[in-house]
Amino acid sequence: MADSRLGKMRMTRSRRRMLAGIRERDPEPLTRPRPLERRWLGNCRDFAVLLCALLRAHRRPARVRYGFATYFAPGVNTDHIVCEVWNAEDDRWRLVDPMIDDFPRAAYAIHVDTHDPPEAAFVPAGRGWQWCREGRARPGQFGIGRRAPRGIGFVRSGLLRDVAALNMIEPLCQEEWDPGPGSAVAARLDQLANWTLAPEAHLDNLRAAYDETVRGLVAAAPPRG
């Protein structure tokens, strides 16, 4: 449960509004740690989006990714949003989870390096979809925590949101883009999953998919909740 001194979480898509809210609570430079009672209360998307914006401002290629972290609860792939930054020295995209500092690291007993975790620590939504389709993972292993809602809807939604993020559109956490079941939908998601796992080779396809497919699937998605 969040500390009551932090107040209510404020959802916003805008990086500019996030930064304005942070400075409103404490005008000190962003490089200085803030007391608990003067911090902006956010979620994993806020951390990932802000880090991505800061990296891009310094001309570092960066992007937000939607998927599932394996380090929050044993046996559960937890719905999560992180940032990737291009590492020119190693010629690869390096995953960074900016939400993890000393407090959540201790609370969740996280032992991986969340500034460059091993591949098994984060399952991109596209890979999670492939695993469920191939029978390598059960849909019930994907969701929010051990007792919260779980299932294939989280994987379908995560995949569509990852396609959007690769188009520099980062949906809010509560926007669950689940198009529902169906063979035609599944076949299209198979294709999208392949593209998100090799985005550099499929940038044109991903752009067209967002404009032509993702918006349509989201518009037709049945309400959840």
C-alpha positions as CSV (number, residue, x, y, z in Angstrom):
1,M,0.0,0.0,0.0
2,A,1.3,3.5,-0.9
3,D,2.4,5.8,1.9
4,S,-0.5,8.2,2.6
5,R,1.9,11.2,2.6
6,L,2.4,10.8,-1.1
7,G,-1.2,11.6,-1.9
8,K,-3.2,10.3,-4.9
9,M,-1.6,9.0,-8.0
10,R,-2.2,11.3,-10.9
11,M,-2.4,9.7,-14.3
12,T,-1.1,11.7,-17.3
13,R,0.2,10.9,-20.7
14,S,2.4,14.0,-20.9
15,R,6.0,14.0,-19.9
16,R,5.8,17.8,-19.6
17,R,2.9,17.5,-17.1
18,M,4.8,14.8,-15.1
19,L,7.9,17.1,-14.8
20,A,5.6,20.1,-13.9
21,G,4.0,18.0,-11.2
22,I,7.4,16.8,-9.8
23,R,8.6,20.4,-9.7
24,E,5.4,21.6,-8.1
25,R,5.9,19.2,-5.2
26,D,9.6,20.1,-4.9
27,P,11.4,22.7,-7.0
28,E,14.8,21.3,-6.4
29,P,16.8,20.0,-9.4
30,L,15.9,16.5,-10.6
31,T,19.3,15.3,-9.7
32,R,18.6,15.7,-6.0
33,P,16.7,12.9,-4.1
34,R,13.4,14.1,-2.7
35,P,11.9,13.4,0.7
36,L,9.2,10.8,0.6
37,E,6.4,13.3,1.2
38,R,7.4,15.5,-1.7
39,R,7.7,12.8,-4.4
40,W,5.5,12.4,-7.4
41,L,3.4,9.2,-7.0
42,G,3.6,7.2,-10.2
43,N,3.8,3.7,-11.7
44,C,6.1,1.8,-14.0
45,R,5.0,3.6,-17.1
46,D,5.8,7.0,-15.5
47,F,9.3,5.9,-14.7
48,A,9.9,4.4,-18.1
49,V,8.5,7.3,-20.1
50,L,10.4,9.9,-18.1
51,L,13.7,8.0,-18.5
52,C,13.1,7.6,-22.2
53,A,12.5,11.3,-22.6
54,L,15.6,12.2,-20.6
55,L,17.8,9.9,-22.7
56,R,16.4,11.2,-25.9
57,A,17.0,14.8,-24.7
58,H,20.7,13.8,-24.5
59,R,20.5,12.2,-28.0
60,R,20.6,8.7,-26.7
61,P,18.3,6.3,-28.7
62,A,15.7,5.0,-26.2
63,R,12.3,3.4,-26.3
64,V,9.6,2.2,-23.9
65,R,8.7,-1.5,-23.9
66,Y,5.6,-3.4,-22.6
67,G,5.9,-6.9,-21.3
68,F,6.3,-8.9,-18.1
69,A,8.9,-8.9,-15.3
70,T,9.8,-12.2,-13.6
71,Y,11.5,-10.7,-10.5
72,F,8.5,-9.4,-8.6
73,A,6.8,-12.7,-7.6
74,P,8.0,-16.3,-8.1
75,G,6.2,-18.1,-10.9
76,V,4.4,-15.0,-12.1
77,N,5.2,-12.9,-15.1
78,T,4.1,-9.5,-13.8
79,D,2.7,-6.9,-16.2
80,H,5.4,-4.3,-16.4
81,I,6.8,-1.4,-18.5
82,V,10.5,-0.7,-18.8
83,C,12.9,1.3,-21.0
84,E,15.5,0.2,-23.5
85,V,18.5,2.3,-24.4
86,W,20.9,1.7,-27.2
87,N,24.4,0.6,-26.0
88,A,26.8,1.5,-28.8
89,E,29.7,-0.2,-27.2
90,D,28.0,-3.6,-27.1
91,D,25.9,-2.9,-30.3
92,R,22.7,-3.9,-28.6
93,W,19.6,-2.5,-26.8
94,R,20.1,-2.5,-23.1
95,L,17.0,-2.9,-20.9
96,V,16.7,-0.6,-17.8
97,D,14.0,-0.7,-15.1
98,P,14.1,2.8,-13.7
99,M,11.4,2.1,-11.1
100,I,13.6,-0.1,-9.0
101,D,15.5,1.6,-6.2
102,D,16.5,0.3,-2.8
103,F,13.0,0.3,-1.4
104,P,11.3,-2.0,-4.0
105,R,14.5,-4.0,-4.3
106,A,14.2,-4.9,-0.7
107,A,10.4,-5.2,-0.6
108,Y,10.3,-7.7,-3.5
109,A,13.7,-9.3,-2.8
110,I,15.0,-8.5,-6.2
111,H,18.4,-9.9,-6.9
112,V,18.9,-9.2,-10.6
113,D,20.7,-6.1,-11.9
114,T,17.7,-4.1,-13.1
115,H,19.9,-1.6,-15.0
116,D,21.0,-4.5,-17.3
117,P,19.1,-7.6,-16.3
118,P,19.5,-11.0,-17.8
119,E,17.2,-11.9,-20.7
120,A,15.1,-14.2,-18.5
121,A,14.2,-11.3,-16.2
122,F,11.9,-9.5,-18.6
123,V,9.6,-11.2,-21.1
124,P,8.6,-8.9,-24.0
125,A,4.8,-9.1,-24.6
126,G,5.4,-10.6,-28.0
127,R,7.5,-13.5,-26.6
128,G,4.9,-14.0,-23.9
129,W,2.2,-14.4,-26.6
130,Q,4.4,-16.9,-28.5
131,W,5.0,-18.9,-25.4
132,C,1.3,-19.2,-24.7
133,R,0.6,-20.1,-28.3
134,E,3.3,-22.8,-28.3
135,G,2.3,-24.2,-24.8
136,R,5.6,-23.2,-23.3
137,A,3.8,-21.1,-20.7
138,R,0.3,-21.0,-19.2
139,P,-1.8,-17.9,-19.6
140,G,-2.4,-17.9,-15.9
141,Q,1.3,-17.1,-15.3
142,F,0.8,-13.6,-16.8
143,G,-0.8,-10.8,-14.9
144,I,-0.5,-8.6,-11.9
145,G,0.9,-10.4,-8.9
146,R,0.0,-13.8,-7.5
147,R,-3.6,-13.0,-6.4
148,A,-4.6,-10.3,-8.8
149,P,-6.3,-10.9,-12.2
150,R,-4.2,-12.9,-14.7
151,G,-4.7,-14.6,-18.0
152,I,-4.3,-14.4,-21.8
153,G,-6.0,-11.0,-21.9
154,F,-3.0,-9.4,-20.3
155,V,-0.7,-10.9,-23.0
156,R,-2.9,-9.8,-25.9
157,S,-3.2,-6.3,-24.4
158,G,0.5,-6.1,-23.7
159,L,1.4,-7.0,-27.2
160,L,-0.8,-4.3,-28.8
161,R,0.6,-1.7,-26.3
162,D,4.1,-2.7,-27.2
163,V,3.3,-2.2,-30.9
164,A,2.1,1.3,-30.0
165,A,5.2,2.0,-27.9
166,L,7.4,1.1,-30.8
167,N,5.5,3.8,-32.6
168,M,6.3,6.3,-29.8
169,I,2.8,6.0,-28.4
170,E,2.9,4.8,-24.7
171,P,-0.6,3.8,-23.4
172,L,-1.4,4.3,-19.8
173,C,-1.3,1.2,-17.5
174,Q,-5.1,1.1,-17.1
175,E,-5.7,1.1,-20.8
176,E,-6.2,-2.6,-21.3
177,W,-6.2,-3.2,-25.1
178,D,-7.5,-6.7,-25.2
179,P,-9.2,-7.5,-28.6
180,G,-10.5,-10.8,-27.2
181,P,-10.2,-14.3,-28.7
182,G,-10.7,-15.5,-32.2
183,S,-8.6,-17.2,-34.8
184,A,-8.3,-14.1,-37.1
185,V,-7.2,-12.0,-34.1
186,A,-4.7,-14.7,-33.0
187,A,-3.2,-15.0,-36.5
188,R,-2.7,-11.2,-36.6
189,L,-1.1,-11.2,-33.2
190,D,1.2,-14.0,-34.2
191,Q,2.5,-11.7,-36.9
192,L,2.8,-8.6,-34.6
193,A,4.6,-10.7,-32.0
194,N,7.3,-11.6,-34.6
195,W,7.7,-8.0,-35.6
196,T,8.0,-6.7,-32.0
197,L,10.8,-9.1,-31.3
198,A,12.9,-7.8,-34.2
199,P,11.6,-4.2,-34.5
200,E,14.6,-2.8,-36.4
201,A,13.9,-5.2,-39.3
202,H,10.2,-4.4,-39.3
203,L,9.8,-0.7,-38.6
204,D,7.7,-0.1,-41.7
205,N,5.5,-3.0,-40.8
206,L,5.1,-1.9,-37.2
207,R,4.1,1.6,-38.3
208,A,1.5,0.3,-40.8
209,A,0.3,-2.2,-38.2
210,Y,-0.4,0.5,-35.6
211,D,-2.3,2.7,-38.1
212,E,-4.2,-0.1,-39.9
213,T,-4.6,-2.8,-37.3
214,V,-3.9,-1.9,-33.7
215,R,-6.4,1.0,-33.7
216,G,-9.0,-1.2,-35.2
217,L,-8.5,-4.0,-32.8
218,V,-8.6,-1.6,-29.8
219,A,-11.8,0.1,-31.1
220,A,-13.5,-3.3,-31.4
221,A,-12.3,-4.6,-28.1
222,P,-15.0,-5.5,-25.6
223,P,-14.8,-3.5,-22.3
224,R,-13.1,-5.2,-19.4
225,G,-13.6,-4.9,-15.7
